[in-house]
Amino acid sequence: MESALNVAVHLDPPVRLDLGPAGPVEAATVYICADSPPDLAEALRRVLPPHRS
């Protein structure tokens, strides 16, 4: 049995993402499908600033 985790990351404010040949876009939401939730969490911790309440 295999599984995947689907995640929508909402960016506030939106950020400019370079999509390579498709060119840059302003993104407010990024959709991710991950086979390993722990690996996804670790990858996000490396690039996202800490959450502030």
Biopython code that builds the backbone (N, CA, C, O; Angstrom):
import numpy as np
from Bio.PDB.StructureBuilder import StructureBuilder

atoms = [
    (1, "MET", "N", (0.839, -1.156, 0.000)),
    (1, "MET", "CA", (0.000, 0.000, 0.000)),
    (1, "MET", "C", (0.898, 1.237, 0.000)),
    (1, "MET", "O", (1.854, 1.331, 0.769)),
    (2, "GLU", "N", (0.571, 2.169, -0.867)),
    (2, "GLU", "CA", (1.313, 3.421, -0.921)),
    (2, "GLU", "C", (0.385, 4.565, -0.551)),
    (2, "GLU", "O", (-0.834, 4.464, -0.695)),
    (3, "SER", "N", (0.966, 5.640, -0.078)),
    (3, "SER", "CA", (0.162, 6.810, 0.234)),
    (3, "SER", "C", (0.965, 8.062, -0.077)),
    (3, "SER", "O", (2.184, 8.020, -0.241)),
    (4, "ALA", "N", (0.254, 9.171, -0.154)),
    (4, "ALA", "CA", (0.890, 10.463, -0.397)),
    (4, "ALA", "C", (0.127, 11.508, 0.395)),
    (4, "ALA", "O", (-1.054, 11.338, 0.696)),
    (5, "LEU", "N", (0.803, 12.575, 0.724)),
    (5, "LEU", "CA", (0.206, 13.691, 1.448)),
    (5, "LEU", "C", (0.081, 14.854, 0.483)),
    (5, "LEU", "O", (1.067, 15.259, -0.132)),
    (6, "ASN", "N", (-1.131, 15.401, 0.342)),
    (6, "ASN", "CA", (-1.360, 16.572, -0.491)),
    (6, "ASN", "C", (-1.446, 17.796, 0.408)),
    (6, "ASN", "O", (-2.188, 17.801, 1.391)),
    (7, "VAL", "N", (-0.684, 18.836, 0.069)),
    (7, "VAL", "CA", (-0.583, 20.032, 0.905)),
    (7, "VAL", "C", (-0.757, 21.272, 0.038)),
    (7, "VAL", "O", (-0.255, 21.326, -1.085)),
    (8, "ALA", "N", (-1.465, 22.264, 0.560)),
    (8, "ALA", "CA", (-1.539, 23.580, -0.076)),
    (8, "ALA", "C", (-0.855, 24.568, 0.876)),
    (8, "ALA", "O", (-1.288, 24.741, 2.015)),
    (9, "VAL", "N", (0.209, 25.208, 0.403)),
    (9, "VAL", "CA", (0.944, 26.192, 1.201)),
    (9, "VAL", "C", (0.523, 27.572, 0.716)),
    (9, "VAL", "O", (0.769, 27.931, -0.436)),
    (10, "HIS", "N", (-0.117, 28.353, 1.601)),
    (10, "HIS", "CA", (-0.561, 29.701, 1.256)),
    (10, "HIS", "C", (0.534, 30.685, 1.643)),
    (10, "HIS", "O", (0.995, 30.692, 2.784)),
    (11, "LEU", "N", (0.948, 31.517, 0.693)),
    (11, "LEU", "CA", (2.056, 32.453, 0.889)),
    (11, "LEU", "C", (1.516, 33.870, 1.047)),
    (11, "LEU", "O", (0.822, 34.374, 0.164)),
    (12, "ASP", "N", (1.831, 34.512, 2.165)),
    (12, "ASP", "CA", (1.366, 35.869, 2.434)),
    (12, "ASP", "C", (2.524, 36.679, 2.970)),
    (12, "ASP", "O", (2.892, 36.507, 4.132)),
    (13, "PRO", "N", (3.101, 37.536, 2.195)),
    (13, "PRO", "CA", (2.665, 37.957, 0.869)),
    (13, "PRO", "C", (3.097, 36.947, -0.188)),
    (13, "PRO", "O", (3.960, 36.105, 0.062)),
    (14, "PRO", "N", (2.480, 37.038, -1.389)),
    (14, "PRO", "CA", (2.898, 36.153, -2.488)),
    (14, "PRO", "C", (4.385, 36.340, -2.791)),
    (14, "PRO", "O", (4.959, 37.396, -2.527)),
    (15, "VAL", "N", (4.990, 35.303, -3.345)),
    (15, "VAL", "CA", (6.416, 35.362, -3.690)),
    (15, "VAL", "C", (6.598, 35.079, -5.177)),
    (15, "VAL", "O", (5.752, 34.450, -5.813)),
    (16, "ARG", "N", (7.701, 35.549, -5.710)),
    (16, "ARG", "CA", (8.030, 35.321, -7.120)),
    (16, "ARG", "C", (8.774, 33.990, -7.218)),
    (16, "ARG", "O", (9.809, 33.804, -6.578)),
    (17, "LEU", "N", (8.243, 33.068, -8.019)),
    (17, "LEU", "CA", (8.865, 31.762, -8.222)),
    (17, "LEU", "C", (9.304, 31.641, -9.672)),
    (17, "LEU", "O", (8.549, 31.977, -10.585)),
    (18, "ASP", "N", (10.522, 31.161, -9.882)),
    (18, "ASP", "CA", (11.025, 30.936, -11.234)),
    (18, "ASP", "C", (10.687, 29.515, -11.644)),
    (18, "ASP", "O", (11.186, 28.559, -11.050)),
    (19, "LEU", "N", (9.838, 29.369, -12.660)),
    (19, "LEU", "CA", (9.418, 28.051, -13.124)),
    (19, "LEU", "C", (10.238, 27.561, -14.303)),
    (19, "LEU", "O", (9.773, 26.743, -15.097)),
    (20, "GLY", "N", (11.461, 28.065, -14.416)),
    (20, "GLY", "CA", (12.350, 27.610, -15.487)),
    (20, "GLY", "C", (11.850, 28.058, -16.841)),
    (20, "GLY", "O", (11.622, 29.249, -17.049)),
    (21, "PRO", "N", (11.672, 27.118, -17.782)),
    (21, "PRO", "CA", (11.249, 27.480, -19.140)),
    (21, "PRO", "C", (9.906, 28.218, -19.188)),
    (21, "PRO", "O", (9.668, 29.000, -20.109)),
    (22, "ALA", "N", (9.032, 27.980, -18.214)),
    (22, "ALA", "CA", (7.729, 28.659, -18.184)),
    (22, "ALA", "C", (7.857, 30.109, -17.714)),
    (22, "ALA", "O", (6.932, 30.903, -17.886)),
    (23, "GLY", "N", (8.998, 30.450, -17.122)),
    (23, "GLY", "CA", (9.223, 31.815, -16.662)),
    (23, "GLY", "C", (8.767, 32.033, -15.229)),
    (23, "GLY", "O", (8.190, 31.139, -14.611)),
    (24, "PRO", "N", (9.030, 33.231, -14.700)),
    (24, "PRO", "CA", (8.665, 33.540, -13.314)),
    (24, "PRO", "C", (7.178, 33.855, -13.168)),
    (24, "PRO", "O", (6.539, 34.361, -14.090)),
    (25, "VAL", "N", (6.644, 33.543, -11.984)),
    (25, "VAL", "CA", (5.252, 33.850, -11.660)),
    (25, "VAL", "C", (5.185, 34.368, -10.228)),
    (25, "VAL", "O", (6.061, 34.073, -9.416)),
    (26, "GLU", "N", (4.144, 35.141, -9.921)),
    (26, "GLU", "CA", (3.846, 35.522, -8.540)),
    (26, "GLU", "C", (2.930, 34.437, -7.987)),
    (26, "GLU", "O", (1.856, 34.197, -8.539)),
    (27, "ALA", "N", (3.336, 33.782, -6.913)),
    (27, "ALA", "CA", (2.562, 32.670, -6.364)),
    (27, "ALA", "C", (2.013, 33.023, -4.988)),
    (27, "ALA", "O", (2.745, 33.481, -4.111)),
    (28, "ALA", "N", (0.705, 32.801, -4.811)),
    (28, "ALA", "CA", (0.070, 32.987, -3.510)),
    (28, "ALA", "C", (-0.196, 31.644, -2.846)),
    (28, "ALA", "O", (-0.339, 31.571, -1.626)),
    (29, "THR", "N", (-0.263, 30.574, -3.648)),
    (29, "THR", "CA", (-0.480, 29.223, -3.133)),
    (29, "THR", "C", (0.390, 28.254, -3.923)),
    (29, "THR", "O", (0.472, 28.329, -5.149)),
    (30, "VAL", "N", (1.036, 27.348, -3.204)),
    (30, "VAL", "CA", (1.837, 26.301, -3.837)),
    (30, "VAL", "C", (1.242, 24.966, -3.409)),
    (30, "VAL", "O", (1.051, 24.720, -2.218)),
    (31, "TYR", "N", (0.951, 24.107, -4.376)),
    (31, "TYR", "CA", (0.390, 22.788, -4.100)),
    (31, "TYR", "C", (1.502, 21.752, -4.183)),
    (31, "TYR", "O", (2.275, 21.727, -5.141)),
    (32, "ILE", "N", (1.573, 20.892, -3.161)),
    (32, "ILE", "CA", (2.645, 19.912, -3.045)),
    (32, "ILE", "C", (2.033, 18.538, -2.800)),
    (32, "ILE", "O", (1.060, 18.413, -2.056)),
    (33, "CYS", "N", (2.593, 17.519, -3.415)),
    (33, "CYS", "CA", (2.245, 16.134, -3.127)),
    (33, "CYS", "C", (3.530, 15.459, -2.655)),
    (33, "CYS", "O", (4.529, 15.455, -3.374)),
    (34, "ALA", "N", (3.510, 14.890, -1.454)),
    (34, "ALA", "CA", (4.720, 14.307, -0.872)),
    (34, "ALA", "C", (4.477, 12.848, -0.491)),
    (34, "ALA", "O", (3.439, 12.502, 0.072)),
    (35, "ASP", "N", (5.446, 12.010, -0.806)),
    (35, "ASP", "CA", (5.380, 10.604, -0.406)),
    (35, "ASP", "C", (5.806, 10.411, 1.048)),
    (35, "ASP", "O", (5.424, 9.430, 1.685)),
    (36, "SER", "N", (6.600, 11.352, 1.571)),
    (36, "SER", "CA", (7.100, 11.238, 2.940)),
    (36, "SER", "C", (6.826, 12.537, 3.700)),
    (36, "SER", "O", (7.561, 13.511, 3.539)),
    (37, "PRO", "N", (5.774, 12.562, 4.527)),
    (37, "PRO", "CA", (5.495, 13.772, 5.307)),
    (37, "PRO", "C", (6.676, 14.251, 6.161)),
    (37, "PRO", "O", (6.903, 15.459, 6.233)),
    (38, "PRO", "N", (7.445, 13.353, 6.817)),
    (38, "PRO", "CA", (8.594, 13.852, 7.585)),
    (38, "PRO", "C", (9.640, 14.559, 6.706)),
    (38, "PRO", "O", (10.220, 15.566, 7.113)),
    (39, "ASP", "N", (9.873, 14.024, 5.503)),
    (39, "ASP", "CA", (10.837, 14.670, 4.602)),
    (39, "ASP", "C", (10.321, 16.026, 4.133)),
    (39, "ASP", "O", (11.098, 16.974, 4.012)),
    (40, "LEU", "N", (9.013, 16.131, 3.868)),
    (40, "LEU", "CA", (8.434, 17.415, 3.476)),
    (40, "LEU", "C", (8.568, 18.422, 4.607)),
    (40, "LEU", "O", (8.961, 19.565, 4.376)),
    (41, "ALA", "N", (8.245, 18.009, 5.826)),
    (41, "ALA", "CA", (8.350, 18.915, 6.977)),
    (41, "ALA", "C", (9.782, 19.412, 7.143)),
    (41, "ALA", "O", (9.997, 20.596, 7.400)),
    (42, "GLU", "N", (10.754, 18.531, 7.001)),
    (42, "GLU", "CA", (12.160, 18.932, 7.135)),
    (42, "GLU", "C", (12.556, 19.912, 6.035)),
    (42, "GLU", "O", (13.252, 20.891, 6.302)),
    (43, "ALA", "N", (12.122, 19.660, 4.814)),
    (43, "ALA", "CA", (12.447, 20.567, 3.702)),
    (43, "ALA", "C", (11.832, 21.948, 3.933)),
    (43, "ALA", "O", (12.476, 22.964, 3.672)),
    (44, "LEU", "N", (10.589, 21.988, 4.421)),
    (44, "LEU", "CA", (9.958, 23.283, 4.684)),
    (44, "LEU", "C", (10.641, 24.028, 5.826)),
    (44, "LEU", "O", (10.765, 25.252, 5.777)),
    (45, "ARG", "N", (11.084, 23.307, 6.849)),
    (45, "ARG", "CA", (11.788, 23.968, 7.963)),
    (45, "ARG", "C", (13.071, 24.645, 7.508)),
    (45, "ARG", "O", (13.479, 25.655, 8.082)),
    (46, "ARG", "N", (13.711, 24.096, 6.479)),
    (46, "ARG", "CA", (14.958, 24.676, 5.997)),
    (46, "ARG", "C", (14.744, 25.974, 5.231)),
    (46, "ARG", "O", (15.666, 26.786, 5.148)),
    (47, "VAL", "N", (13.554, 26.196, 4.666)),
    (47, "VAL", "CA", (13.349, 27.376, 3.818)),
    (47, "VAL", "C", (12.341, 28.378, 4.359)),
    (47, "VAL", "O", (12.330, 29.524, 3.911)),
    (48, "LEU", "N", (11.498, 27.992, 5.301)),
    (48, "LEU", "CA", (10.472, 28.908, 5.809)),
    (48, "LEU", "C", (10.927, 29.567, 7.099)),
    (48, "LEU", "O", (11.538, 28.919, 7.948)),
    (49, "PRO", "N", (10.628, 30.870, 7.255)),
    (49, "PRO", "CA", (10.930, 31.516, 8.537)),
    (49, "PRO", "C", (10.010, 30.968, 9.622)),
    (49, "PRO", "O", (8.934, 30.456, 9.313)),
    (50, "PRO", "N", (10.409, 31.064, 10.875)),
    (50, "PRO", "CA", (9.563, 30.578, 11.974)),
    (50, "PRO", "C", (8.221, 31.323, 11.984)),
    (50, "PRO", "O", (8.154, 32.510, 11.662)),
    (51, "HIS", "N", (7.154, 30.602, 12.363)),
    (51, "HIS", "CA", (5.817, 31.207, 12.458)),
    (51, "HIS", "C", (5.755, 32.130, 13.668)),
    (51, "HIS", "O", (6.221, 31.781, 14.753)),
    (52, "ARG", "N", (5.180, 33.303, 13.472)),
    (52, "ARG", "CA", (5.008, 34.251, 14.587)),
    (52, "ARG", "C", (3.519, 34.440, 14.834)),
    (52, "ARG", "O", (2.759, 34.645, 13.888)),
    (53, "SER", "N", (3.087, 34.374, 16.100)),
    (53, "SER", "CA", (1.667, 34.556, 16.448)),
    (53, "SER", "C", (1.336, 36.018, 16.547)),
    (53, "SER", "O", (0.192, 36.374, 16.830)),
]
sb = StructureBuilder()
sb.init_structure("model")
sb.init_model(0)
sb.init_chain("A")
sb.init_seg("    ")
for serial, (resi, resn, name, xyz) in enumerate(atoms, 1):
    if name == "N":
        sb.init_residue(resn, " ", resi, " ")
    sb.init_atom(name, np.array(xyz, "f"), 0.0, 1.0, " ", f" {name:<3s}", serial, name[0])
structure = sb.get_structure()
